[in-house]
Amino acid sequence: MTEGPSDGIYGLWPFVNSSMGHGGPHRRLFWCVALLSAQMTLWYFAAIIVYRLPWTWQCSKLMMKFIHAGLNLLAFIFAVISLVAVFDFHNGAKIPNLYSLHSWLGLVVVILYGMQLVLGVGMFLIPVTPVSWRAALMPVHVYSGLLLFTSIIAVALMGITEKLIFGLNNPKYKDLPPEAIFVNILGVFLVVFGALVLWIVTRPSWKRPSEQTLHILHTSGGGEDSTKVGPAMSQLSVGTDAEASEDVRRRNNRLDDQTN
């Protein structure tokens, strides 16, 4: 068996070496990147929905921020390891880097993901950041997070399909060897996960209530089952937000009357 330049990286995954090592470095690279892409997507999935799970609403907001940042950092680490594996293999095999659309988009997504992580920590975890800045950046932070998540899934699907087409020679992709079946199932799994994340994030009933709402519900009956408390929290949050908006309107009307 011909040894590739990245055996130190591939050695981190015994399953890859034991099950696919007979296929040479090309096949091991494929499994390495495919599994890492799935891991990155799953950890990013967990980071996005951690705020939306009703049983986490009883935890403090600060704790949830640290969990959210930690999961994002873990996903970013998997992305960096994938990039190192690919560049290391390409350089050792004398293959040009960054020639495909997949590689362009992949590098852009990883860079933007790192920027999103740094800005998120700087804006939402550092106590000295002004509240007005956090409020202004939050919609952008949420939108860019979802955009990056869907982009990660798209880049992962492009990459694993590209490696299947160019990396499988005997048998070929069209013959549906075990690798092709696994990756096809993995691709469907990633798409379903992405759709599930978007559905959860866009449902108001899954949104974490405000701290005021959580305090009201906790003081009125904090020992209830979390599966029943979730919808109640959401309904109470909607009512509280509506009352707050109405109060703002009333104050604005009073100011208008005084000025007139």
ABEGO torsion letter per residue (X at the ends): XBBBAAAAAAAABAAAAAAAAAAEAAAAAAAAAAAAAAAAAAAAAAAAAAAABAAAAABBAAAAAAAAAAAAAAAAAAAAAAAAAAAAAAAAAGBBBGABAAAAAAAAAAAAAAAAAAAAAAAAABAABBAAAAAAAAAAAAAAAAAAAAAAAAAAAAAAAAAAAAABAOBBAAAGBAAAAAAAAAAAAAAAAAAAAAAAAABAAABBBBAAAAAAAAAAGAABBAAAAAAAAAAAAAAAAAAAAAAAAAAAAAAAAAAX
